[in-house]
Amino acid sequence: MEKYLYLLLDIFSFIIPFAYSFERKRLHFIQYWKPYFFAIFLVGFVFIVWDVYFTIEGVWGFNDRYLIGLDILHLPIEEWLFFLLIPYASNFIHYALCYFFPKPRLTDYSARILAIILFLVSFGVAVLHYQNMYTVSSFGLFAFLMLLQIVFRFKVFSRYVLSFLVILVPFFIVNSWLTGSFTEEPIVYYNDAENLGIRLGTIPLEDFFYCFSMLYGSILLFEYFKKKRI
């Protein structure tokens, strides 16, 4: 049974948001599937390439004990599903929160100041730890997104940062499982020579910035495609 653990984590993370996507009286999220999946696929492609390269370089790896054994381009099939199912489920939470609680958001000024602070901190960490592959790439990509936020002032940011605080709850549970909090061995293991060595529980700090970049990147593309009626 343990060989199905990563697969089950993917499925159970996805199944409830997916089921509620068909609810017609309120959110009715299936109406946005085309632009939503298009955004997820495009961002997922970038992260899959990143994932393949880092797996080959030994920045991280996967424990066969918890995998069904099907690999594609050095990645287990469970990891491929992760980049499809987890962004869908995570960002569904954002849109559900926007529907049921439409008012909470940062002011434009607060959002801009926050983006500037996050950019300066993440850029500084990336520069100071350029020798650590996971650190420089995760903090560097996050800094780039914050720079885009500062320049273009995307309206969704003022609400998304609040939604992300809620998204962090299931993210923390799933990632804790993946990184060994509830298993004898981690499902996904990391080479600490390539990161800061700072963990929240069993989760490397870089994972939180990696997660935000993946999710917020797909949100920005989805909002763009939705307006263009793609």
Order of alpha helices (4+ residues) and beta strands (2+ residues): alpha-alpha-beta-beta-beta-alpha-alpha-alpha-alpha-beta-beta-beta-alpha
